[in-house]
Amino acid sequence: MKNEESRRWEDWIVEGDDGKIEIGGSRDWDDDGVGSLLEEENENGLVRTFRDLVAQKEDDDILYEDRVFRYASFNSAKFVAVLILIPWALDFVVHDYVLMPFLDRYVKTVPLAAEIFDVRRSQKLEMVKELKIEKARFRLEEEIGKSPPLSDEELWWELRHKALELRDDYRIENRKAFANIWSDMVFGISLFLILYLNQSKVALLKFTGYKILSNISDTGKAFLIILITDIFLGYHSESGWQTLLEIIVEHYGFQVDSSAITIFVCFIPVILDACVKLWNSVMAAALTMRRYVSTVTGWRKPFPFPSFNSFWADSEVIPKTYATCCTNAAEDLVKDKANPVSDMLVDRFGRMHTYLRISLTERCNLRCHYCMPEEGVELTPTPQLLSHQEIFRLANLFVTSGVNKIRLTGGEPTLRKDIQDICFNLSSLKGLKALAFTTNGITLAKKLPMLKQCGVTSLNISLDTLVPAKFEFMTRRKGHHKVIESINAAIDLGYNPVKVNCVVMRGFNDDEMCDFVNLTRDKPINVRFIEFMPFDGNVWNVKKLVPYSEMLDTVSKQFPGLKRLNDPLTETAKNFKIDGHTGTVSFITSMTEHFCAGCNRLRLLADGNLKVCLFGPSEVSLRDPLRSGAGDEELREIIGAAVKRKKAAHAGMFDIAKTANRPMIHIGG
């Protein structure tokens, strides 16, 4: 089953790709490393081994992809049938068996109703024309001897009978037009409800459509575009538009205004034609959906179309790789295929939760004002915290169910003695694409080489001020220089970008924002300005809150080259780039512009409780059933029930401030 794609793989293996070889997520080897290895090993044998692995992998992927597409096509076809049949059936029943019988009785019993549905002026004119034609027909038949001569009185009775017949027909037509309005409203409402209640299947339908479109050649796509645009915007489309508009107007019982239709036809198709031409010129590159071979898995590059809010996937069939294509077309597929997303991780609103934040400990070596009260917090006894083995089992359960990113938080996660084992085991989970780490940076520098070797792929380091005295005031501890040292160590080890989290508080560090932005000038740092959020014990005050609009205004005035980047749907930050700067700037707007619609996060707390919303008070324990001997299926049911209870959005900032919730130190930053 080798094809051109497989041969390109072989060429890449032999010649190298940008000096790196990466198979199945293994480490990068530079050209010298590969050369020395080939000198020690039999070169032809090694290349053959790689070639065989690639060919086998590609064959398996083709079969798997075909199975996925057949599954998606079958379910999409069923959903299309539902979309067509159910609204149409409701429309038919409501129109013919509810509204029409009701209107017939209503007209007979209520005189005013009879006047409302009586013959309109335009219909009377049509009746006059019909009667003139009928009279001429009688006279013609009389002249040619087809019918016997009629007296004037007989002709009058014949025309009167015809007039009454036309009147009844027009009255029925008026009642039907009125019923059409309401039955079509029922059709529209039912269609909207089906789409709204099945957003995940809508996303599956879109995925299938894109998949079909991606298999059409560029010539075929060009033909379809020309055909469709010529039908609606071509030389002969004027008559089509006019006929269509007349049918719609008459369907709802309105008078056909030829002048209005003519004006519409003269302007709207021309505007649409101009828009299509502009779109065609702008999107020319996007319409050529080129495929490429990934340096690891061979999966195709995502289709460059707008993001979707959600994508539903069967737990055993639909791969998360395709879900990524649908929910975030701007992201490149990474080194490994994620596991299929099970229904356990999909909430009522179609949001797929593929990002798990695990709090490893409640202990911290700082005492930040916004994280815990001055007197500290009561820590959970160590026996009640999740062990290394329990963390791994729950993480494995989530990853096999579709989670592809895990972030380790605290407290301060580096204080955990078994952090090395935890990172190593989690990074080995099949289907996990990213293992991130959030830390205050105090003890990070000396542990970072070990963490990188154990599979930590990205870092978030908290730093709220560049002034050591302010740092000591905010954290109630010393150590500002250690955080700076950790940031530099992360850059030296190749982390790109190094994310620096800064909680902006009015009167404390809002005057340092531009100083933070200057850090991005020459270094691969992503400075993330975070709105001050209310949690139990941090004495939240709206006066301390610096809203996103004000932060953006402050930065943009100092750095006019600030430009917004395209953000994935599930991104919590609004990302910006400054011309000439190596790094980037982001704003996390939890308070003033929440991002709940694209939320894909779950939180596993250090004591084993699952928290589905950062600002929600509800939690469910996974530790207790786990220690009671619960199996994976029972745990999945508990997790799925918690996810299904997740609300569409968190409360407003003032309601959050009044809601009983844990301190941030317990939840995990």
C-alpha positions as CSV (number, residue, x, y, z in Angstrom):
1,M,0.0,0.0,0.0
2,K,3.0,2.3,-0.4
3,N,2.2,5.6,-2.2
4,E,3.9,8.9,-2.9
5,E,3.4,9.9,0.7
6,S,5.2,6.8,1.9
7,R,8.1,7.4,-0.5
8,R,8.4,11.0,0.8
9,W,8.8,9.5,4.2
10,E,11.6,7.2,3.0
11,D,13.4,10.2,1.3
12,W,13.1,12.2,4.5
13,I,14.5,9.3,6.6
14,V,17.5,9.0,4.4
15,E,18.2,12.7,3.8
16,G,17.0,14.1,7.2
17,D,14.5,16.8,7.8
18,D,16.0,20.1,9.1
19,G,18.7,18.1,10.8
20,K,16.2,16.2,13.0
21,I,14.8,12.7,13.1
22,E,11.8,12.0,15.3
23,I,9.9,8.7,15.4
24,G,6.9,8.1,17.6
25,G,7.6,11.1,19.8
26,S,11.3,10.2,20.6
27,R,14.0,12.8,21.2
28,D,15.5,14.9,18.4
29,W,18.9,13.8,17.1
30,D,21.0,16.3,15.2
31,D,22.9,15.4,12.1
32,D,26.1,14.6,13.9
33,G,24.2,12.3,16.3
34,V,22.6,10.4,13.5
35,G,25.9,10.2,11.6
36,S,27.7,8.8,14.5
37,L,25.0,6.3,15.1
38,L,25.0,5.2,11.5
39,E,28.7,4.7,11.6
40,E,28.3,2.4,14.6
41,E,25.3,0.5,13.1
42,N,24.7,-1.0,9.8
43,E,23.4,1.9,7.8
44,N,21.3,0.0,5.3
45,G,19.7,-2.1,8.0
46,L,18.8,0.9,10.1
47,V,17.2,2.7,7.2
48,R,15.3,-0.5,6.2
49,T,14.0,-0.7,9.8
50,F,12.8,2.9,9.7
51,R,11.2,2.4,6.3
52,D,9.3,-0.7,7.4
53,L,8.0,1.0,10.5
54,V,6.9,4.0,8.5
55,A,5.2,1.9,5.8
56,Q,3.4,-0.2,8.5
57,K,2.4,2.9,10.4
58,E,1.0,4.5,7.3
59,D,-1.0,1.4,6.3
60,D,-2.5,1.3,9.8
61,D,-3.4,5.0,9.7
62,I,-5.1,4.6,6.3
63,L,-7.3,1.8,7.6
64,Y,-8.0,3.7,10.8
65,E,-8.8,6.9,9.0
66,D,-11.1,5.0,6.6
67,R,-13.0,3.5,9.6
68,V,-13.3,7.0,11.2
69,F,-14.6,8.5,8.0
70,R,-17.2,5.8,7.5
71,Y,-18.4,6.1,11.0
72,A,-18.6,9.9,10.8
73,S,-20.4,9.7,7.4
74,F,-23.0,7.2,8.6
75,N,-23.8,9.2,11.7
76,S,-23.9,12.5,9.7
77,A,-26.3,11.0,7.2
78,K,-28.6,9.9,10.1
79,F,-28.4,13.4,11.6
80,V,-29.2,15.0,8.2
81,A,-32.3,12.7,7.9
82,V,-33.4,13.9,11.3
83,L,-32.9,17.5,10.4
84,I,-35.1,17.1,7.3
85,L,-37.8,14.7,8.5
86,I,-38.7,16.0,12.0
87,P,-39.1,19.7,11.2
88,W,-41.0,18.8,8.0
89,A,-43.3,16.4,9.7
90,L,-44.1,19.0,12.4
91,D,-44.7,21.6,9.8
92,F,-47.1,19.3,7.9
93,V,-49.0,18.2,11.0
94,V,-49.3,21.7,12.4
95,H,-50.4,23.2,9.1
96,D,-52.9,20.6,7.9
97,Y,-54.2,19.1,11.1
98,V,-54.1,21.9,13.6
99,L,-54.1,25.4,12.0
100,M,-56.3,24.8,8.9
101,P,-59.1,23.1,10.8
102,F,-58.9,25.7,13.5
103,L,-59.1,28.6,11.0
104,D,-62.0,27.0,9.1
105,R,-64.0,26.8,12.3
106,Y,-62.9,30.3,13.4
107,V,-63.9,31.9,10.2
108,K,-67.4,30.3,10.3
109,T,-68.0,31.4,13.9
110,V,-66.3,34.8,14.1
111,P,-67.5,37.5,11.6
112,L,-64.3,39.6,12.1
113,A,-62.2,36.6,11.1
114,A,-64.2,36.2,7.9
115,E,-63.3,39.8,7.1
116,I,-59.6,39.3,7.9
117,F,-59.3,36.3,5.6
118,D,-61.6,37.8,2.9
119,V,-60.6,38.4,-0.7
120,R,-58.0,41.2,-0.9
121,R,-57.9,44.0,-3.4
122,S,-55.2,42.4,-5.5
123,Q,-57.1,39.1,-5.5
124,K,-60.3,41.0,-6.6
125,L,-58.4,42.3,-9.6
126,E,-57.3,38.8,-10.4
127,M,-60.9,37.7,-10.1
128,V,-62.0,40.3,-12.6
129,K,-59.4,39.1,-15.1
130,E,-60.5,35.5,-14.6
131,L,-64.2,36.4,-15.1
132,K,-63.4,38.3,-18.3
133,I,-61.5,35.3,-19.6
134,E,-64.4,33.0,-18.5
135,K,-66.9,35.3,-20.3
136,A,-64.8,35.3,-23.4
137,R,-64.5,31.5,-23.3
138,F,-68.3,31.1,-23.2
139,R,-68.8,33.5,-26.2
140,L,-66.0,31.7,-28.2
141,E,-67.5,28.3,-27.5
142,E,-70.9,29.7,-28.6
143,E,-69.5,31.1,-31.8
144,I,-67.7,27.8,-32.8
145,G,-70.8,25.8,-31.9
146,K,-69.1,23.9,-29.1
147,S,-71.8,24.9,-26.5
148,P,-75.4,26.0,-26.9
149,P,-76.2,29.8,-26.9
150,L,-76.7,31.3,-23.5
151,S,-79.0,34.1,-22.6
152,D,-77.7,37.1,-20.7
153,E,-79.3,35.8,-17.5
154,E,-77.8,32.3,-18.0
155,L,-74.4,33.8,-18.6
156,W,-74.8,36.0,-15.5
157,W,-75.5,32.9,-13.4
158,E,-72.5,31.0,-14.9
159,L,-70.2,33.9,-14.1
160,R,-71.7,34.3,-10.6
161,H,-71.0,30.7,-9.9
162,K,-67.4,31.1,-11.2
163,A,-67.0,34.2,-9.0
164,L,-68.1,32.4,-5.9
165,E,-65.8,29.6,-6.7
166,L,-62.9,32.0,-7.1
167,R,-63.8,33.8,-3.9
168,D,-63.8,30.5,-1.9
169,D,-60.5,29.6,-3.4
170,Y,-58.9,32.9,-2.5
171,R,-60.3,32.7,1.0
172,I,-58.8,29.3,1.4
173,E,-55.5,30.6,0.0
174,N,-55.5,33.4,2.5
175,R,-56.0,31.0,5.4
176,K,-53.3,28.8,4.0
177,A,-50.9,31.7,3.8
178,F,-51.6,32.6,7.4
179,A,-51.1,29.0,8.4
180,N,-47.9,28.9,6.4
181,I,-46.4,31.7,8.6
182,W,-47.1,29.9,11.8
183,S,-46.2,26.4,10.6
184,D,-43.0,27.7,9.2
185,M,-42.2,29.3,12.5
186,V,-42.7,25.8,14.1
187,F,-40.4,24.4,11.4
188,G,-37.7,27.0,12.2
189,I,-38.0,26.6,16.0
190,S,-37.9,22.8,15.8
191,L,-34.8,23.0,13.5
192,F,-33.1,25.4,15.9
193,L,-33.8,23.2,18.9
194,I,-32.4,20.1,17.1
195,L,-29.3,22.0,16.1
196,Y,-28.9,23.6,19.6
197,L,-29.4,20.4,21.5
198,N,-27.1,18.4,19.2
199,Q,-24.2,20.8,18.8
200,S,-21.7,18.0,19.0
201,K,-23.4,16.2,16.1
202,V,-23.5,19.4,14.1
203,A,-19.7,19.6,14.6
204,L,-19.5,16.0,13.4
205,L,-21.5,16.9,10.3
206,K,-19.2,19.8,9.6
207,F,-16.2,17.6,10.0
208,T,-17.7,15.1,7.5
209,G,-18.4,17.9,5.0
210,Y,-14.8,19.2,5.3
211,K,-13.5,15.7,5.0
212,I,-15.5,15.2,1.8
213,L,-14.4,18.6,0.5
214,S,-10.8,17.9,1.2
215,N,-10.9,14.8,-1.0
216,I,-12.1,16.8,-4.0
217,S,-9.4,17.8,-6.3
218,D,-8.6,21.5,-6.8
219,T,-10.2,21.3,-10.3
220,G,-13.3,19.9,-8.8
221,K,-13.5,22.6,-6.1
222,A,-13.0,25.3,-8.8
223,F,-15.8,23.7,-10.8
224,L,-18.2,23.7,-7.8
225,I,-17.4,27.3,-7.1
226,I,-18.1,28.4,-10.7
227,L,-21.3,26.3,-10.9
228,I,-22.7,27.6,-7.6
229,T,-21.8,31.3,-8.3
230,D,-23.2,31.1,-11.8
231,I,-26.5,29.7,-10.6
232,F,-27.1,32.5,-8.2
233,L,-25.0,35.3,-9.7
234,G,-24.7,34.4,-13.4
235,Y,-26.1,36.0,-16.5
236,H,-29.5,34.2,-16.3
237,S,-29.9,34.3,-12.5
238,E,-32.1,37.4,-12.7
239,S,-35.1,35.3,-13.7
240,G,-34.3,32.8,-11.1
241,W,-34.2,35.4,-8.3
242,Q,-37.4,36.9,-9.5
243,T,-39.2,33.6,-9.6
244,L,-37.9,32.6,-6.2
245,L,-38.9,35.9,-4.5
246,E,-42.4,35.7,-6.0
247,I,-42.9,32.2,-4.7
248,I,-41.8,33.2,-1.2
249,V,-44.0,36.3,-1.2
250,E,-47.1,34.4,-2.4
251,H,-46.4,31.6,0.0
252,Y,-47.0,34.0,2.9
253,G,-49.9,35.7,1.3
254,F,-48.3,39.0,0.6
255,Q,-48.9,41.1,-2.5
256,V,-46.2,40.7,-5.1
257,D,-44.6,44.1,-5.7
258,S,-42.8,43.8,-9.1
259,S,-40.9,47.1,-8.5
260,A,-39.5,46.0,-5.2
261,I,-38.4,42.7,-6.6
262,T,-36.8,44.4,-9.6
263,I,-34.8,46.7,-7.3
264,F,-33.8,43.7,-5.1
265,V,-32.6,41.7,-8.1
266,C,-30.6,44.7,-9.5
267,F,-28.6,45.2,-6.3
268,I,-28.3,42.1,-4.0
269,P,-26.9,39.6,-6.6
270,V,-24.3,42.2,-7.7
271,I,-23.3,42.8,-4.0
272,L,-23.0,39.0,-3.5
273,D,-21.0,38.6,-6.7
274,A,-18.5,41.3,-5.5
275,C,-18.2,39.6,-2.1
276,V,-17.6,36.2,-3.7
277,K,-14.9,37.6,-5.9
278,L,-13.2,39.2,-3.0
279,W,-13.5,36.1,-0.9
280,N,-12.1,34.0,-3.8
281,S,-9.1,36.3,-4.1
282,V,-8.4,36.3,-0.4
283,M,-8.9,32.6,0.2
284,A,-7.2,31.3,-2.9
285,A,-4.5,29.7,-0.9
286,A,-6.9,28.3,1.7
287,L,-9.0,26.6,-1.1
288,T,-6.1,24.5,-2.1
289,M,-6.2,22.1,0.9
290,R,-2.7,20.8,0.6
291,R,-1.8,17.7,2.5
292,Y,1.5,17.2,4.1
293,V,3.3,14.5,6.0
294,S,3.8,15.2,9.7
295,T,7.4,14.6,10.9
296,V,6.1,12.0,13.3
297,T,2.7,10.6,12.6
298,G,1.9,11.5,9.0
299,W,-1.5,13.1,9.9
300,R,-2.7,15.8,7.6
301,K,-2.5,19.5,8.3
302,P,-5.8,21.0,9.6
303,F,-8.3,22.5,7.1
304,P,-8.0,26.4,7.3
305,F,-11.6,27.2,8.1
306,P,-13.2,28.9,11.1
307,S,-13.2,27.1,14.5
308,F,-16.2,25.2,15.8
309,N,-17.5,25.3,19.4
310,S,-17.4,21.6,20.0
311,F,-16.8,18.3,18.4
312,W,-18.4,15.1,19.6
313,A,-16.4,11.9,19.4
314,D,-17.2,8.2,20.1
315,S,-15.0,6.8,22.8
316,E,-13.8,4.0,20.6
317,V,-13.8,5.3,17.1
318,I,-13.3,9.1,16.6
319,P,-9.7,10.1,17.2
320,K,-8.9,13.3,19.0
321,T,-6.7,14.2,16.0
322,Y,-9.8,15.0,14.0
323,A,-11.4,16.7,17.0
324,T,-8.5,19.1,17.1
325,C,-9.0,19.8,13.4
326,C,-12.6,20.8,14.1
327,T,-12.3,22.7,17.4
328,N,-9.1,24.6,16.5
329,A,-8.2,24.7,12.8
330,A,-5.3,27.1,13.5
331,E,-3.3,24.7,15.6
332,D,-0.8,22.3,14.0
333,L,-1.1,18.7,14.9
334,V,1.6,17.7,17.2
335,K,3.8,14.7,17.7
336,D,1.4,12.0,18.6
337,K,-2.2,11.0,18.0
338,A,-4.4,11.6,21.1
339,N,-6.8,9.0,22.4
340,P,-10.5,9.2,21.3
341,V,-12.6,11.6,23.4
342,S,-15.2,9.7,25.3
343,D,-18.6,11.0,26.2
344,M,-17.4,11.2,29.8
345,L,-15.5,14.4,28.9
346,V,-18.3,16.1,26.9
347,D,-20.7,18.4,28.8
348,R,-24.3,19.4,28.0
349,F,-23.0,22.3,25.8
350,G,-20.8,20.2,23.7
351,R,-17.5,21.3,25.3
352,M,-14.9,18.7,25.2
353,H,-12.6,18.7,28.3
354,T,-9.2,17.6,27.0
355,Y,-7.1,19.6,29.5
356,L,-6.6,18.4,33.0
357,R,-4.9,20.4,35.8
358,I,-3.6,18.3,38.6
359,S,-2.7,20.0,42.0
360,L,0.1,17.9,43.5
361,T,0.2,19.6,46.9
362,E,-1.4,22.3,49.0
363,R,2.0,23.3,50.4
364,C,3.8,26.4,49.2
365,N,7.0,28.2,50.1
366,L,5.4,31.6,49.5
367,R,2.4,33.4,51.1
368,C,1.0,35.5,48.2
369,H,-1.8,37.9,49.2
370,Y,-4.1,36.8,46.4
371,C,-3.5,33.1,47.0
372,M,-4.1,32.7,50.7
373,P,-4.9,34.8,53.8
374,E,-2.1,36.1,55.9
375,E,-2.7,33.6,58.7
376,G,-2.3,30.8,56.2
377,V,-4.8,28.0,55.5
378,E,-5.5,24.6,57.1
379,L,-3.7,22.0,55.1
380,T,-5.2,18.6,54.3
381,P,-3.5,15.8,56.2
382,T,-1.0,14.0,54.1
383,P,-2.8,10.6,54.2
384,Q,-5.8,12.3,52.6
385,L,-3.8,13.6,49.7
386,L,-3.5,11.5,46.5
387,S,-0.5,9.3,46.3
388,H,1.9,9.1,43.3
389,Q,0.1,5.8,42.3
390,E,-3.4,7.3,42.6
391,I,-2.4,10.4,40.6
392,F,-1.1,8.1,37.8
393,R,-4.1,5.9,37.8
394,L,-6.6,8.8,37.6
395,A,-4.4,10.6,35.0
396,N,-4.2,7.5,32.9
397,L,-8.0,7.2,33.1
398,F,-8.4,10.8,31.9
399,V,-5.8,10.4,29.1
400,T,-7.3,7.2,27.8
401,S,-10.7,9.0,27.7
402,G,-9.4,11.8,25.6
403,V,-7.4,14.3,27.7
404,N,-4.3,15.3,25.7
405,K,-2.8,18.0,28.0
406,I,-2.0,17.8,31.7
407,R,-0.7,20.8,33.8
408,L,0.8,20.1,37.2
409,T,0.1,22.8,39.8
410,G,0.1,23.3,43.5
411,G,0.6,24.8,46.0
412,E,4.1,24.6,44.7
413,P,4.6,21.4,42.8
414,T,8.4,21.3,43.1
415,L,7.9,20.8,46.9
416,R,6.6,17.3,46.2
417,K,9.4,14.8,46.9
418,D,8.3,12.4,44.2
419,I,7.9,15.0,41.5
420,Q,10.4,13.3,39.3
421,D,8.6,10.0,39.3
422,I,5.2,11.7,38.7
423,C,6.5,13.7,35.7
424,F,8.3,10.7,34.2
425,N,5.3,8.4,34.5
426,L,2.8,11.0,33.3
427,S,4.9,11.9,30.2
428,S,4.9,8.3,29.2
429,L,1.1,8.1,28.9
430,K,0.1,7.2,25.3
431,G,-1.9,10.0,23.8
432,L,-0.7,12.8,26.1
433,K,0.6,15.6,23.9
434,A,1.7,18.1,26.5
435,L,2.9,18.0,30.2
436,A,2.9,21.6,31.5
437,F,4.1,22.9,34.8
438,T,3.1,26.0,36.8
439,T,5.5,27.1,39.5
440,N,6.5,30.1,41.6
441,G,10.1,29.5,40.4
442,I,11.8,29.6,43.9
443,T,13.3,26.1,43.7
444,L,12.8,25.6,40.0
445,A,16.3,26.4,38.6
446,K,18.1,23.5,40.2
447,K,15.3,21.0,39.4
448,L,14.5,22.1,35.9
449,P,17.1,19.9,34.0
450,M,15.6,16.9,35.7
451,L,12.0,18.0,35.0
452,K,12.9,18.5,31.3
453,Q,14.4,15.0,31.1
454,C,11.3,13.6,32.7
455,G,9.0,15.1,30.0
456,V,7.9,18.5,31.1
457,T,7.1,20.3,27.8
458,S,6.1,23.8,28.9
459,L,6.5,26.2,31.9
460,N,4.4,28.9,33.6
461,I,6.4,30.9,36.2
462,S,4.6,33.3,38.5
463,L,6.1,36.7,38.9
464,D,4.0,39.7,39.9
465,T,6.7,42.4,40.2
466,L,10.2,43.2,39.0
467,V,11.0,45.1,42.2
468,P,12.5,42.8,44.9
469,A,10.9,44.9,47.8
470,K,7.5,44.6,46.2
471,F,8.0,40.9,45.7
472,E,8.8,40.4,49.4
473,F,5.7,42.4,50.4
474,M,3.4,40.5,48.1
475,T,4.7,37.0,48.8
476,R,5.7,37.7,52.5
477,R,9.0,35.9,51.6
478,K,12.3,36.6,50.0
479,G,13.5,35.0,46.7
480,H,12.9,37.4,43.8
481,H,16.4,36.7,42.4
482,K,15.6,33.0,42.4
483,V,12.6,33.5,40.2
484,I,14.6,35.5,37.7
485,E,17.2,32.8,37.8
486,S,14.6,30.2,37.0
487,I,13.2,32.2,34.1
488,N,16.7,32.5,32.6
489,A,17.4,28.8,33.2
490,A,14.2,27.8,31.4
491,I,15.2,30.0,28.4
492,D,18.7,28.4,28.4
493,L,17.2,24.9,28.4
494,G,15.2,25.7,25.2
495,Y,11.7,26.3,26.6
496,N,10.0,28.5,24.0
497,P,8.0,30.4,25.1
498,V,8.6,30.7,28.8
499,K,5.3,31.9,30.2
500,V,5.4,34.5,33.0
501,N,2.2,34.9,34.9
502,C,1.6,38.4,36.4
503,V,-1.6,39.2,38.4
504,V,-2.2,42.9,37.9
505,M,-3.5,44.8,41.0
506,R,-4.2,48.5,41.0
507,G,-1.9,50.4,43.3
508,F,0.6,47.6,43.5
509,N,2.1,46.6,40.2
510,D,-0.1,48.2,37.5
511,D,2.7,50.7,36.9
512,E,5.1,47.9,36.0
513,M,3.2,46.5,33.0
514,C,5.4,48.1,30.4
515,D,8.5,47.0,32.2
516,F,7.2,43.4,32.0
517,V,6.5,43.9,28.3
518,N,10.1,44.9,27.7
519,L,11.1,41.4,28.9
520,T,9.7,40.1,25.6
521,R,11.9,42.3,23.4
522,D,14.9,40.0,23.2
523,K,13.8,36.8,25.0
524,P,11.2,34.1,24.1
525,I,9.0,35.1,27.0
526,N,5.2,35.2,27.0
527,V,4.1,37.7,29.6
528,R,0.6,37.0,30.7
529,F,-1.3,39.7,32.5
530,I,-4.1,38.2,34.7
531,E,-7.1,40.1,36.1
532,F,-7.3,40.0,39.9
533,M,-9.8,37.2,40.8
534,P,-11.8,36.7,44.0
535,F,-11.0,33.6,46.1
536,D,-11.7,32.7,49.7
537,G,-9.3,34.6,52.0
538,N,-7.7,37.0,49.5
539,V,-9.9,40.0,50.5
540,W,-10.9,40.7,46.9
541,N,-11.9,44.3,46.1
542,V,-13.1,45.5,42.8
543,K,-11.0,48.6,43.3
544,K,-7.9,46.5,43.0
545,L,-9.1,45.0,39.6
546,V,-7.5,46.5,36.5
547,P,-9.8,45.5,33.7
548,Y,-8.5,44.1,30.4
549,S,-9.5,47.2,28.5
550,E,-7.4,49.4,30.7
551,M,-4.4,47.0,30.6
552,L,-4.6,46.9,26.8
553,D,-4.8,50.6,26.6
554,T,-1.7,51.0,28.9
555,V,0.4,48.6,26.8
556,S,-0.8,49.8,23.4
557,K,0.0,53.4,24.2
558,Q,3.6,52.5,25.0
559,F,3.9,49.9,22.3
560,P,1.9,51.0,19.2
561,G,3.1,48.0,17.3
562,L,0.9,45.7,19.4
563,K,-1.1,43.3,17.2
564,R,-3.7,40.7,18.1
565,L,-2.9,37.1,17.2
566,N,-5.3,34.4,16.2
567,D,-6.3,32.5,19.3
568,P,-7.6,29.0,19.4
569,L,-11.2,28.5,20.6
570,T,-10.1,26.9,23.9
571,E,-7.5,29.5,24.6
572,T,-8.0,31.4,27.9
573,A,-5.6,34.3,27.0
574,K,-5.9,37.0,24.4
575,N,-2.5,36.9,22.7
576,F,-0.6,39.8,21.1
577,K,2.6,40.3,19.3
578,I,4.7,43.5,19.2
579,D,6.7,44.3,16.1
580,G,10.3,43.6,16.6
581,H,9.9,41.7,19.9
582,T,10.9,38.1,20.2
583,G,8.3,37.2,22.8
584,T,4.5,37.8,23.1
585,V,2.1,39.5,25.5
586,S,-1.2,38.0,26.7
587,F,-4.2,39.0,28.8
588,I,-6.3,36.6,30.8
589,T,-9.7,38.3,31.3
590,S,-11.5,36.0,33.7
591,M,-13.5,38.8,35.3
592,T,-14.4,41.3,32.5
593,E,-14.6,39.0,29.5
594,H,-14.9,35.4,30.5
595,F,-14.0,32.5,28.1
596,C,-16.5,29.9,29.4
597,A,-17.8,29.1,25.9
598,G,-14.5,27.4,24.9
599,C,-13.6,26.0,28.3
600,N,-12.0,22.6,28.0
601,R,-10.4,22.4,31.5
602,L,-11.0,20.1,34.5
603,R,-9.1,20.3,37.9
604,L,-8.1,17.4,40.0
605,L,-7.2,18.8,43.5
606,A,-4.5,17.5,45.7
607,D,-7.1,15.8,48.0
608,G,-8.6,13.9,45.1
609,N,-11.7,16.1,44.5
610,L,-12.7,16.9,40.9
611,K,-13.5,20.6,40.2
612,V,-15.2,21.3,36.9
613,C,-15.1,25.1,37.2
614,L,-12.4,27.3,38.7
615,F,-15.0,29.6,40.2
616,G,-17.7,27.0,41.1
617,P,-18.0,25.7,44.6
618,S,-19.1,22.2,43.6
619,E,-16.7,19.3,43.8
620,V,-16.9,15.5,43.6
621,S,-14.4,13.2,45.3
622,L,-12.5,10.7,43.2
623,R,-10.2,9.7,46.0
624,D,-12.9,8.0,48.1
625,P,-14.3,5.7,45.4
626,L,-10.8,5.0,44.2
627,R,-9.7,3.8,47.7
628,S,-13.0,1.9,48.1
629,G,-12.0,-0.3,45.1
630,A,-14.0,1.3,42.4
631,G,-13.2,0.2,38.9
632,D,-12.5,2.4,35.9
633,E,-16.1,2.3,34.6
634,E,-17.5,3.4,37.9
635,L,-14.9,6.2,38.1
636,R,-15.8,7.2,34.5
637,E,-19.5,7.4,35.5
638,I,-18.7,9.7,38.5
639,I,-16.5,11.9,36.3
640,G,-19.1,12.0,33.5
641,A,-21.9,13.0,35.9
642,A,-19.7,15.8,37.3
643,V,-18.9,17.1,33.8
644,K,-22.5,17.0,32.7
645,R,-23.4,19.2,35.7
646,K,-21.0,21.9,34.6
647,K,-22.8,25.2,33.9
648,A,-22.6,27.2,30.7
649,A,-20.6,30.0,32.4
650,H,-19.5,31.1,35.8
651,A,-21.2,33.9,37.8
652,G,-20.3,37.5,37.5
653,M,-17.4,38.9,39.4
654,F,-19.5,40.3,42.3
655,D,-21.4,37.1,42.7
656,I,-18.1,35.1,42.7
657,A,-16.8,37.3,45.4
658,K,-19.7,36.2,47.6
659,T,-19.6,32.5,46.7
660,A,-18.0,30.2,49.2
661,N,-14.9,28.7,47.5
662,R,-11.5,27.3,48.4
663,P,-8.4,29.5,48.7
664,M,-6.3,29.5,45.5
665,I,-3.6,27.5,47.3
666,H,-6.1,24.6,47.6
667,I,-7.3,24.8,44.0
668,G,-4.0,25.2,42.2
669,G,-2.8,28.1,40.1
